[in-house]
Amino acid sequence: MAFYHVEVDIKTGSMTVPKPVGYNQEAINLKQRKRMMTPQHFLSVRDVSAEDFNYMIDKAIEIKQAPERWSESLKGKTLAMIFQKTSTRTRFSFEVGMTQLGGHAIFAQMQHTQMGIHADIADEGKVISRYADLIMARMMYYKDLVELAEGSEVPVINGCDERYHPAQALTDLMTVKEKLGRTEDVKIVYMGIANNVSNSLSMGSIYAGARFTLCVPEFDPPAVDEEQLALLRANNRYEETDDPIEAMKDADVVYTDTWINMEHFDNPAYADERERRIKTFQRYQISEELLKLSGRDTLVMHCLPAHKGYEVDEEVLYTPNSVVFDQAENRLHAQKALMLWLLGKLQ
C-alpha cells in the first residue's frame, strides 16, 4: 500500500518538490472533492504533496490568529482516537481541536477494543470508519497503522508510531514559519538520535524549502527508512554529519528529542542500553555552549516531554530562545488545519 506523492527523477534519482509559494485554489478544491470519494490518509509526510503540506502550514497560522472563524467547520463530525501508546500532547490537542471546530472526539485505548485481543485491524478500521468521519491512531507499529488505513473508509491520521510522527512535523514547520516569518532557506539542525521525529521533520523541512542537517552518531533501529533516506540524500538541501560543531554553524533552529524512548527510560531490562546511549550521545546535548557555536540567535525546539540534563540542558529549555511550549501549543492549531484539509473544509 503506497500513499507517496514525492516526484523522483528516474535517471538521476533526485527528488523534486514544488516551492512553498503560491497556491492554485481551484486545483486544491478539486483535490478536496476527490478526497471525499477516496480517503486521503496522513500516515507519513510523504502521503501528501509539498504544496498541500505548505498550504496547511499557512492555514494553521491563520486558524491560530482567528479561531472563531472555524468554530463550526466540523459541526456534526466525529473523530475516533485510538491509543496504543501513552500520550499527553496528542490526546489533548486532537480532542480539544475537534471540539473547537464544532465536532466531537471519542477516546479509546487499544487494549479496551477488540484490536487489543487480536481482532483483524483492517476489519476494525472499516467498522470504526462507519461510525466516525476521521480516525487518529497512536500505535506502536507503522505496519498496524497501514493495515488500519487499508480497511478504513475515512481518513486515518498517524498520531505517532515507531517510524513516523507526521503531525508533529507539520506543527514544527508551522512553528518555524510563525517565529521566523519563513521556512525557505532556514537551516534546521536535528541533534541526537535519528528516530521517528527526525524522519518526519527531515521530509517536512525539505517540503517547506528549508535546509536540513541530521547530526547524529546513530539511528534508532526501528525508525530506519531506507527508501526515504535515499530520497533525502539525493536532495542538495539535506546533509548528514556526526560533528555537532560543524552542524551548528549558521543554524537558525536546533531540534532534539529523547535519546531513549519514554517507555524504556526506567525499564530495568533496558538499563545497559540506556547507559550506553547516555555515554554515546552526551556530546550532542543542546547546551548554552553548543548554541554559541551557531553565531546566530538560534531557536531551540523539542517535541516534549524532555529528559532534562540529557538531550537538553535544563537552563536552555527555559531560555528565551526556546520555543518548546509554543511548539506544543501549535499541535492544536496545525492539527485543526490537518483535520479540516482531510475533510475538504480548509478553504
RAPE-V280039 format. One record per residue. OMEGA is omega in radians with two decimals (none if undefined). Layout:
omega:OMEGA
omega:OMEGA
//
This chain:
omega:-3.09
omega:3.11
omega:-2.93
omega:3.14
omega:3.07
omega:3.11
omega:-3.10
omega:3.07
omega:-3.05
omega:-3.07
omega:-3.05
omega:-3.07
omega:-3.10
omega:-3.12
omega:-3.14
omega:3.02
omega:3.13
omega:3.07
omega:-3.07
omega:3.10
omega:3.07
omega:-3.13
omega:3.02
omega:-3.02
omega:3.14
omega:3.11
omega:3.12
omega:3.12
omega:3.12
omega:3.10
omega:-3.12
omega:3.11
omega:3.11
omega:-3.14
omega:3.11
omega:3.13
omega:3.12
omega:-3.07
omega:3.01
omega:-3.12
omega:3.08
omega:-3.13
omega:3.04
omega:3.13
omega:-3.08
omega:3.09
omega:3.13
omega:3.09
omega:3.08
omega:3.13
omega:3.14
omega:3.11
omega:-3.13
omega:3.05
omega:3.12
omega:3.10
omega:-3.11
omega:3.13
omega:3.10
omega:3.09
omega:3.08
omega:-3.13
omega:3.12
omega:-3.10
omega:-3.09
omega:-3.05
omega:-3.09
omega:-3.13
omega:-3.04
omega:-2.93
omega:3.10
omega:-3.06
omega:-3.13
omega:3.10
omega:-3.13
omega:3.14
omega:-3.11
omega:3.04
omega:3.03
omega:-3.11
omega:-3.10
omega:-3.08
omega:2.95
omega:3.12
omega:3.07
omega:-3.07
omega:2.91
omega:-3.06
omega:-3.12
omega:-3.12
omega:-3.05
omega:-3.05
omega:3.12
omega:-3.10
omega:3.10
omega:3.14
omega:3.13
omega:3.12
omega:-3.12
omega:3.07
omega:3.09
omega:-3.11
omega:-3.08
omega:3.12
omega:3.09
omega:-3.14
omega:3.08
omega:2.99
omega:-3.03
omega:-3.10
omega:3.10
omega:3.05
omega:3.12
omega:3.06
omega:3.13
omega:3.10
omega:2.94
omega:2.98
omega:3.13
omega:-3.03
omega:3.12
omega:3.11
omega:3.12
omega:3.09
omega:3.11
omega:-3.14
omega:-3.11
omega:-3.13
omega:3.05
omega:3.13
omega:-2.97
omega:3.12
omega:3.12
omega:3.01
omega:2.98
omega:-3.11
omega:3.08
omega:-2.94
omega:-3.11
omega:-2.99
omega:3.13
omega:-3.10
omega:3.11
omega:3.07
omega:3.10
omega:3.13
omega:3.10
omega:-3.13
omega:3.12
omega:3.13
omega:-3.01
omega:3.06
omega:3.08
omega:-3.14
omega:3.08
omega:3.13
omega:3.05
omega:3.11
omega:3.08
omega:2.97
omega:-3.06
omega:-3.06
omega:-3.05
omega:2.99
omega:-2.97
omega:3.11
omega:3.07
omega:-3.14
omega:3.09
omega:3.09
omega:-3.08
omega:-3.13
omega:3.00
omega:-3.12
omega:3.11
omega:-3.11
omega:3.11
omega:-3.06
omega:-3.04
omega:3.12
omega:-3.12
omega:2.94
omega:-3.13
omega:3.09
omega:3.01
omega:3.11
omega:3.13
omega:3.14
omega:3.05
omega:-3.00
omega:3.05
omega:3.12
omega:3.10
omega:-3.05
omega:-3.13
omega:-3.14
omega:-3.14
omega:3.08
omega:-3.10
omega:-3.13
omega:-3.11
omega:3.14
omega:3.10
omega:3.13
omega:3.11
omega:3.06
omega:-3.06
omega:3.09
omega:3.13
omega:2.98
omega:-3.02
omega:3.08
omega:3.07
omega:-3.11
omega:-3.05
omega:3.03
omega:-3.13
omega:3.12
omega:3.00
omega:-3.00
omega:-3.11
omega:-3.05
omega:-3.05
omega:3.11
omega:-3.05
omega:-3.14
omega:3.13
omega:3.12
omega:3.12
omega:3.10
omega:-3.12
omega:-3.08
omega:3.08
omega:-3.10
omega:-3.07
omega:3.06
omega:3.14
omega:3.07
omega:3.11
omega:3.05
omega:3.01
omega:-3.10
omega:-3.12
omega:-3.14
omega:3.10
omega:-3.08
omega:-3.01
omega:-3.13
omega:3.10
omega:-3.14
omega:3.04
omega:-3.11
omega:2.96
omega:-2.99
omega:3.06
omega:3.10
omega:-3.10
omega:3.09
omega:-3.09
omega:3.14
omega:-3.03
omega:-3.08
omega:-3.11
omega:-2.95
omega:-3.12
omega:-3.13
omega:-3.11
omega:-3.13
omega:-3.11
omega:-3.01
omega:-3.12
omega:3.13
omega:3.10
omega:-3.13
omega:3.11
omega:-3.12
omega:3.13
omega:3.13
omega:-3.10
omega:-2.98
omega:-3.04
omega:-3.11
omega:3.13
omega:3.11
omega:3.07
omega:-3.10
omega:3.10
omega:3.13
omega:3.14
omega:-3.12
omega:-3.12
omega:-3.08
omega:-3.07
omega:-3.06
omega:-3.13
omega:3.08
omega:-2.94
omega:3.06
omega:3.09
omega:-3.13
omega:3.12
omega:-3.09
omega:3.10
omega:-0.04
omega:-3.09
omega:2.92
omega:-3.05
omega:-3.10
omega:3.08
omega:-3.10
omega:3.12
omega:3.05
omega:-3.06
omega:3.13
omega:-3.14
omega:-3.10
omega:-3.08
omega:3.09
omega:3.09
omega:3.12
omega:-3.13
omega:3.13
omega:-2.99
omega:-3.11
omega:2.97
omega:3.10
omega:3.12
omega:3.10
omega:-3.06
omega:2.98
omega:-3.13
omega:-3.03
omega:3.14
omega:-3.11
omega:2.97
omega:3.13
omega:-3.14
omega:-3.12
omega:3.10
omega:-3.14
omega:-3.12
omega:-3.14
omega:3.08
omega:-3.08
omega:-3.05
omega:-3.12
omega:none
//
